């Protein structure tokens, strides 16, 4: 059951990435770019979670990589929110 949930979360993040970046290409509104970049890294984070919990549950600990990718995702969105002007 966990595999399904992790996969659906990853696919949802990927769909959000695709929609945000497609909207950015249409409108060139920079906050959409930073939001799309954030969700792209969140997709990577969810993929690492799937690898960590399902594919390599006992062999490899990917927690530091997952935490680093979550931090990068938050920092990308924070940068976009703070430094981008309309």
Long-range contacts (C-beta under 8 A, 24 or more apart in sequence): 2-53, 2-54, 3-50, 3-54, 6-46, 6-49, 6-50, 6-53, 6-54, 7-50, 9-46, 9-49, 10-43, 10-46, 10-47, 10-49, 10-50, 13-39, 13-42, 13-43, 13-45, 13-46, 14-43, 16-42, 17-42, 17-43, 30-80, 30-84, 31-80, 31-81, 31-84, 33-80, 34-76, 34-77, 34-79, 34-80, 34-81, 34-84, 35-77, 35-80, 37-76, 37-77, 37-80, 38-73, 38-74, 38-76, 38-77, 38-80, 39-73, 41-69, 41-72, 41-73, 41-76, 42-69, 42-70, 42-73, 44-69, 45-69, 45-70, 45-73
